[in-house]
Amino acid sequence: MAESLIREKHGNLPMGIIRPAIGKERLLRISDTFAREPTTFYKSATLCRVSTFCFSSFKRIISTAYEPIKGWLDNVYGPNGIAAAVSSGILRVMQCDPNSIADIIPVDITVNALIASAWDIYTQTNRKGNDMLIYNVVASVDAPLTWLDYNKMTYPHVANYPPSSILWYPTLTITKYKPLYKFLSVFLHLIPAILVDTALICIGQKPRMRKIIGKIINFCDIIAFFSIRNWIFANHNVQDMWQRLNSKDQELFRFCMANFDWKMYLQDYVKGIRLYIFKDELDNLESSKLKWKRLYWMHQVLKMFIFVGSTWTIWKIFDKIFS
């Protein structure tokens, strides 16, 4: 509906649509918003002669890849919040299909494509109405990355750049099965939160962990709709736009995801989370690593006690049944 409104009302203005990775349900919700508030479109159209109407989904846009500095980010939406929660040891299980594509995109890639699209639209003024240009700024076509690969590539860097406020040794279990996710969430989220809040009450502090965990679980439930499904996007217009740029403009406005180095990027990404989300400078990195090592051994000891305790309990149950 929103796109139909744009086609109907844009008049002689060159107009296109920029779409970062966005799901159908989210697109319909945004369309309803613009159907109720069409003045938003008119305001954007009167600001400049060449207008780009942008559907943006912050759930998939993450830190910078190149500029202004590598790894910069300023929000905890989507994968940013997940990575921050995992790094601090709070988030330990997530409902997600490991083999589905994590169609995440660096913010500077999106902005560069947005700027370049204004030029591309202006130079193709004959394309109007039903032939309006739509740019899907996605990574799934040229540089696909599964959630499993995202987890594997990100996790080693968490050990290299742990936050100083880390609460427990970070691990993340991902499963696409909702019953298993709910079961594990009780033992890995709810019970630890209750124990921490009980300890806080005992030392005279206000309990807060259950509230934090509740927000994280609610957020994970929301994004599960996207993370357990594969979304298919075509980015022909983005690829064609890249080919129309000269070499100098390609260097200035880098938005081509072909041969993108996810491994190097995710290292800067985790480092950026420590610097810009947790506000930790690199000066105290060694002390954070030492804390991480202590929590690692505490985690191993706890797992050993749980294993021994579970084995002993099961043995006693079977011994009582068959004796």
C-alpha positions in Angstrom: 0.0 0.0 0.0 2.8 2.4 0.9 4.6 1.7 -2.4 1.4 2.2 -4.3 1.0 5.6 -2.6 4.5 6.6 -3.6 3.9 5.6 -7.2 0.6 7.6 -7.2 1.8 10.8 -5.5 5.5 11.2 -6.5 4.6 13.3 -9.6 7.6 14.4 -11.5 10.1 13.7 -8.7 12.6 10.9 -9.5 11.8 8.3 -6.8 13.1 5.0 -5.7 12.8 2.7 -2.7 15.7 1.5 -0.6 15.2 -1.7 1.4 17.6 -3.1 3.9 16.8 -6.7 4.7 13.2 -6.7 5.8 10.6 -9.4 6.3 7.1 -9.4 4.9 5.4 -9.0 8.3 7.5 -6.0 9.1 6.9 -4.5 5.6 3.1 -4.8 6.1 3.4 -3.1 9.5 5.3 -0.2 8.0 2.9 0.0 5.1 0.0 0.3 7.5 1.8 3.2 9.2 2.2 5.1 6.0 -1.3 4.4 5.0 -2.5 6.1 8.3 0.0 8.9 8.0 0.6 9.7 4.4 1.9 13.2 5.3 5.2 11.6 6.2 5.7 10.9 2.5 4.8 14.4 1.4 7.2 15.9 4.0 10.1 13.8 2.7 9.3 14.6 -0.9 9.4 18.3 -0.4 12.8 18.3 1.2 14.8 17.7 -2.0 14.4 17.4 -5.7 15.8 13.9 -5.8 14.1 11.9 -3.1 14.7 8.3 -1.9 11.9 6.8 0.1 13.5 4.4 2.6 12.0 1.4 4.4 14.6 0.6 7.1 14.7 -2.3 9.4 17.1 -1.8 12.3 16.9 -5.4 13.2 19.4 -6.3 10.5 21.6 -3.3 10.3 24.8 -3.6 12.4 28.1 -1.8 12.9 30.3 -0.1 10.3 32.6 -2.0 8.0 34.8 0.8 6.8 33.8 4.3 7.9 33.9 6.6 9.8 35.8 3.9 11.8 35.6 0.2 11.7 33.2 -1.5 14.2 31.4 1.7 15.2 27.8 1.3 16.4 25.5 3.2 18.8 22.5 1.0 19.5 21.6 -2.4 20.8 18.9 -3.3 18.3 18.8 -6.8 16.6 22.1 -8.6 16.3 23.9 -5.9 18.3 21.8 -6.5 21.4 22.2 -10.3 20.9 26.0 -10.0 20.7 26.2 -7.7 23.7 24.0 -10.0 25.8 26.1 -13.0 24.8 29.3 -11.2 25.5 28.2 -10.4 29.0 27.1 -13.9 29.7 23.4 -13.1 30.1 22.0 -14.6 26.9 22.7 -18.4 26.7 20.1 -19.9 24.5 18.3 -18.6 21.4 15.6 -19.9 19.1 17.2 -19.7 15.7 17.7 -22.0 12.6 21.5 -22.4 12.5 21.4 -23.0 8.7 19.2 -20.0 7.8 20.8 -16.9 6.4 21.6 -14.1 8.8 20.9 -11.3 6.4 22.7 -8.6 8.4 24.3 -5.6 6.7 26.8 -3.0 7.9 25.3 0.4 8.4 27.9 2.3 6.2 27.2 -0.2 3.4 23.5 0.8 3.6 24.2 4.5 3.8 26.6 4.4 0.8 23.9 2.6 -1.2 21.3 5.1 -0.2 23.5 8.0 -1.3 24.4 6.3 -4.6 20.8 5.5 -5.3 19.9 9.2 -5.3 22.4 9.6 -8.2 21.2 6.4 -9.9 17.6 7.5 -9.7 18.3 11.0 -11.0 20.1 9.6 -14.1 17.2 7.3 -14.9 14.2 9.7 -14.8 12.4 7.7 -17.5 11.8 4.9 -14.9 8.6 5.9 -13.1 5.3 4.4 -12.0 5.3 0.6 -12.3 8.9 0.7 -13.3 10.1 2.5 -10.2 13.5 1.4 -9.0 13.6 -0.7 -5.8 17.0 -1.3 -4.2 17.3 -4.3 -1.8 20.5 -3.7 0.2 21.2 -7.2 1.4 24.2 -9.5 1.9 22.5 -12.8 1.3 23.1 -12.7 -2.5 26.8 -11.8 -2.7 28.0 -12.7 0.8 25.6 -15.2 2.5 26.3 -15.9 6.2 24.4 -18.4 8.2 23.5 -17.9 11.9 25.8 -20.9 12.7 28.7 -19.2 10.9 27.9 -15.9 12.6 28.0 -17.7 15.9 31.3 -19.5 15.2 33.0 -16.5 13.8 31.9 -14.1 16.5 32.5 -16.3 19.6 36.4 -16.5 19.5 36.6 -12.7 19.4 34.4 -12.5 22.6 37.4 -14.1 24.4 39.7 -11.5 22.9 37.5 -8.5 23.8 35.4 -9.4 26.8 33.5 -6.6 28.5 34.6 -5.6 32.0 31.0 -6.0 33.2 30.9 -9.7 32.1 28.7 -11.7 34.5 29.5 -15.3 33.5 31.5 -17.2 31.0 29.7 -16.6 27.7 28.2 -19.5 25.7 25.3 -19.6 23.3 23.1 -22.6 22.3 21.0 -22.1 19.2 18.0 -24.3 18.2 15.2 -23.9 15.8 12.8 -26.0 17.9 10.6 -23.9 20.2 9.9 -26.6 22.9 13.6 -27.3 23.3 14.3 -23.5 23.4 11.7 -23.0 26.1 13.0 -26.0 28.1 16.6 -24.8 28.0 15.6 -21.2 28.7 14.2 -22.3 32.1 17.5 -23.8 33.1 19.9 -21.3 31.4 17.9 -18.1 31.9 15.1 -18.2 34.5 16.8 -20.3 37.2 20.1 -18.4 37.1 18.2 -15.1 37.2 16.3 -16.2 40.3 19.5 -17.3 42.0 21.2 -14.0 41.2 18.2 -11.9 42.4 18.1 -14.0 45.6 21.8 -13.2 46.2 21.2 -9.5 45.6 18.3 -9.5 48.1 20.6 -11.2 50.7 23.2 -8.4 50.4 20.6 -5.7 50.5 20.4 -4.7 46.8 17.5 -4.4 44.5 16.8 -7.6 42.4 17.0 -6.8 38.7 18.2 -9.9 36.9 14.7 -11.4 36.2 13.6 -8.1 34.7 16.7 -8.0 32.4 16.2 -11.7 31.4 12.5 -11.1 30.8 13.3 -8.3 28.4 15.9 -10.4 26.6 13.5 -13.4 26.3 10.7 -11.1 24.9 13.1 -9.7 22.4 14.3 -13.2 21.3 10.7 -14.3 20.9 10.1 -11.4 18.6 13.0 -11.9 16.3 12.5 -15.7 16.3 10.0 -15.1 13.5 12.9 -13.9 11.3 15.7 -16.1 12.6 14.1 -19.4 12.0 13.2 -18.6 8.4 15.1 -18.0 5.3 14.2 -14.7 3.4 14.9 -14.4 -0.3 15.8 -11.0 -1.8 16.9 -10.0 -5.2 19.4 -7.1 -5.5 19.7 -6.8 -9.3 19.2 -3.0 -9.1 22.0 -2.7 -6.5 24.4 -4.7 -8.6 23.5 -2.8 -11.7 24.0 0.5 -9.8 27.4 -0.7 -8.7 28.5 -1.4 -12.2 27.3 2.0 -13.4 29.6 3.8 -10.9 33.1 4.7 -12.1 36.1 3.4 -10.2 36.5 6.5 -8.1 32.9 6.5 -7.0 33.1 2.8 -6.2 36.0 3.6 -3.9 34.1 6.5 -2.2 30.8 4.7 -1.9 31.6 1.1 -1.1 28.4 -0.9 -0.9 29.3 -4.0 -3.0 29.2 -7.1 -0.7 31.0 -9.4 -3.1 34.1 -11.0 -1.5 33.2 -9.4 1.8 35.5 -10.7 4.6 33.0 -11.6 7.4 35.7 -13.1 9.6 37.7 -9.8 9.8 34.6 -7.7 10.0 33.1 -9.7 12.9 36.4 -9.2 14.8 36.0 -5.4 14.5 32.3 -5.9 15.3 32.9 -7.6 18.7 35.7 -5.0 19.5 33.2 -2.3 18.7 30.6 -3.7 21.1 33.2 -3.5 23.9 34.1 0.1 23.0 30.8 1.6 22.0 28.1 -0.4 23.8 29.9 -1.3 27.1 32.0 1.9 27.0 35.2 -0.1 27.9 38.5 1.3 26.8 41.3 -1.0 25.7 43.4 0.1 28.7 41.7 -2.4 31.0 41.5 -5.2 28.4 44.0 -7.5 30.3 42.0 -7.3 33.5 38.9 -8.2 31.6 40.6 -11.2 30.0 41.8 -12.3 33.5 38.2 -12.1 34.7 37.1 -14.0 31.6 39.6 -16.8 32.4 38.4 -17.0 36.1 34.8 -17.3 34.9 35.8 -20.0 32.4 37.2 -22.2 35.1 34.2 -21.5 37.4 32.0 -22.5 34.5 33.9 -25.8 34.0 33.7 -26.6 37.8 30.0 -25.9 37.8 29.4 -28.2 34.8 31.4 -30.9 36.6 29.3 -30.6 39.7 26.1 -30.6 37.7 27.2 -33.7 35.8 28.3 -35.5 39.0 25.1 -34.5 40.8 22.9 -35.6 37.8 24.7 -38.9 37.5 24.4 -39.6 41.2 20.7 -38.7 41.2 19.9 -40.9 38.2 21.9 -43.8 39.7 19.9 -43.5 43.0 16.6 -43.4 41.1 17.4 -46.5 39.1 18.9 -48.3 42.2 15.7 -47.7 44.1 13.5 -48.8 41.2 15.4 -52.1 40.5 16.5 -53.0 44.0 
